[in-house]
Amino acid sequence: MAKQTPFFTSISRLYPHVRPILPRLFMGLACALLASVVALAIPQVLRVLINESLKPGGSSRAVWIASLVVLGLGIAEAGLVALRRQFVINPATTVETRMRVSLYGHLQDLTVSFHDRWGSGQLLSRAMTDLNFLRRWMAFGAIMLVVTTLTVVIGVAVMFSMSWQLALIFLTAAAPIMAYGFRFRARFSKATRRSQDLAGDLATTVEESVHGIRVLKAFGRGREALENFNEQAEELRRTEIAKARHLAVFSLVVTLLPELALGAGLVVGVVLAARGELSIGALVAFFATAAVIAAPVEFSGMLLAMAFTAKAALDRHFEVMDSVNTIASPESPRRPAVLKGALSFNHAGFAFEDAPDKPVLKDITLDIRPGETMALVGITGSGKSTLLQLVPRLYDVTQGSITIDGVDLRDFSVEELRSVVAVAFEDTTLFSSSVRDNVLLGAPGSGAPGDGAANNGSGGRSAEALEEVLAEALDVAQAHFAYSLPAGVDTLIGEEGLSLSGGQRQRIALARAIAAQPRVLVLDDPLSALDVHTEERVEARLREVLAGTTTLIVAHRPSTVALADRVALLEDGRIAAVGTHAGLLAENSHYRHIIASLDRGPRDLDSELSALEAEEISQ
């Protein structure tokens, strides 16, 4: 459970976001307050009507006048309520949108290590549910909480002006309500925060189950997944019931005590009226005013609940926004005078934040010449994938340095570094867009996916040039199957590309890395899901394309190793040997053991069928 902060400390952090819309919020507050004052004026009209017009010899004309005044006040109140909504709804939704966009942008900037620690459902609930709470509280809860407080204060002052004895009786209910309010605040705030955290965990479980539905079905674990989900949902239900119970007890207190006070006041008021110390009109007006105040008082429980929910939502929002991006561009970025692509690891080491005393990589020293292809070989868990992720600065080295053409990666601007370095991961991630947008994701001059730049050249390159890049990338990756999809390369491939086979997704990801036309290409076993024949064709085309590109590739197959000019052997987080494939086979027993155990190539039937179709088309 996160540390609880004072209510006003949390709410004050909202000020920079609402400052541009404060004038409209104040106008909405003024309209709401005027509506309450109008409602409080109606009992005063009734007092005058009873005391002056309904006495013997009174005029019926006065009754009609009073009725029209009450009608006018009612219409004015309704108009002011409608005006309040007009003033606050649009700016509140604008603030919500800006905060949501700001949160998304910050999530894009934060490091991979941050996302390793956070569940996606927690981030999703903060971006959607929590900000929705804040918008409703800004547009309604905050304003009505202020108006309710002022309405009660003004109403009590008016009641004192009519009868201080009855007003004191009414105020006797305030002390126990305030005392219980402090207890309610502590309990409800804690339950609200727990509820929102549990909702985030539940969202993470749903997302994981949907993404892993094939695994759950294949292993027949749907029932176990359901039971786990049911336990989480039940815990959330219990927390929501606890919230409702706290709110119900508070509502009981704030409703029952004023009603009891009014009952006692009615007895005293009748006695005062009988003695002539209070007019009948004043007595009626007093209880009419009390009725006007009673509604806000009863409503205060819900308004306080909204306030505490908004406070918890703000705390959760700023938990993310306060996270520091430790991988950022320097104030004065550098770049090589001539970008050749020489990649060097200089006594580089790395350890994860949660285990700084257990380094994954130790004293890595490795030089890769411009245009050279270096294969990285090692047993599972030796740190190969981690080493590759240091090159585009998905993680930063914790000791030593990595340079491109003599310039430390940390001296590059992050944007430029990631335009120089392209990556294809073994665990392929595609986006819910077209094949074209996925392949041209990092292509120079393509613009952002889905913005049309790839089609109209608005990103700086002509449509014809982008088509050439797309065609070459698909050809190198042997992803010709894309043209046979229902809408060709404009086919939407669905969430994470799961409508494609593993081999197809991997080839699209490889094409994406190639289309980026980088100086340094990092490939994390990009051919693992391909059949042998497709792999041979991909490797043949890669030799042509990678001729001028420095390439570091993790190899899990002898055929992939054969693609490289040299091989680096990684053992226990260290570079144990560097040489040619033939030389290491002759000199290093550990290397021979690894090569002998490497996968000889799985069969991706979908890939093979696609390859046969491509051959038939070419013939």
Secondary structure, DSSP 8 states (H G I E B T S, - for coil): ------HHHHHHTTHHHHGGGHHHHHHHHHHHHHHHHHHHHHHHHHHHIIIIISSTT--HHHHHHHHHHHHHHHHHHHHHHHHHHHHHHHHHHHHHHHHHHHHHHHHHHS-HHHHHHS-HHHHHHIIIIIHHHHHHIIIIIHHHHHHHHHHHHHHHHHHHHH-HHHHHHHHTTHHHHHHHHHHHHHHHHHHHHHHHHHHHHHHHHHHHHHHTHHHHHHTT-HHHHHHHHHHHHHHHHHHHHHHHHHHHHHHHHHHHHHHHHHHHHHHHHHHHHHHTSS-HHHHHHHHHHHHHHHHHHHHHHHHHHHHHHHHHHHHHHHHHHTS---S---SS----SS----EEEEEEEE--TT-TTS-SEEEEEEEE-TT-EEEEE--TTSSHHHHHHHTTTSS--SEEEEEETTEEGGGS-HHHHHHHEEEE-SS----SSBHHHHHTTT-TT--STTSSHHHH-TTSS-HHHHHHHHHHHHHHTT-GGGGGSTTGGG-B--GGGTTS-HHHHHHHHHHHHHHT--SEEEEESTTTTS-HHHHHHHHHHHHHHGGGSEEEEE-SSHHHHHT-SEEEEEETTEEEEEE-HHHHHHH-HHHHHHHHHS------HHHHHHHHHHHHHH-
